[in-house]
């Protein structure tokens, strides 16, 4: 399984996006979240961890207009190998941290009196301060550009996965599955006199995920108890496991930008009672 997204696949995504925009009578799509930006550009970076250096991508509906990336200068090299036309500003700049540049590119893509679609529904974020967002909206209003929710459009665009995408998701899931399979043996090998704490189990699981090939492990929840655990999303504690516990570990890991998320339950020290086994079957 090769890394990255083929240029031909990116081109196909952009073409479908343009078609969907025309179908809803919108003149451009404005995206700013990592998954959406990567989907239409192929650009990847760990720098998304910084909330103060946002990237905005504008996809015009018109075939004659280029896809434009509006970003701080530090991001430019990341997009150098893409087909995106890059526009930068010297961030941070408190008096105008990309507001005027983004607004100008949106107006250029839509034309005065046009319509821009941007995800505003579940799991969406503008990735810029509220005051900056208000500043962009004010500039668009002055140009007669209206903003509509592009969540349904983006969901339709991304919901059907290519063979390459399915392969990447499968790879991420295989990494997690193999790490889960290796966890009991790794923990047993380190036992001395007592069971490990939840936090020690969580740390071991993170190490195994990385050893098996994960690029990132943004999420490990670990909680045990009797007759069962209380929460599937609890942070691991310093509580030491005991015989008879049921231990839940829920993980999310990433391979080449694609995620997996699933959990496994473990019986500690002995097989679970029949009633517990039925509950977790």
Order of alpha helices (4+ residues) and beta strands (2+ residues): alpha-beta-alpha-beta-beta-beta-alpha-beta-alpha-beta-alpha-alpha-alpha-beta-beta-beta-alpha
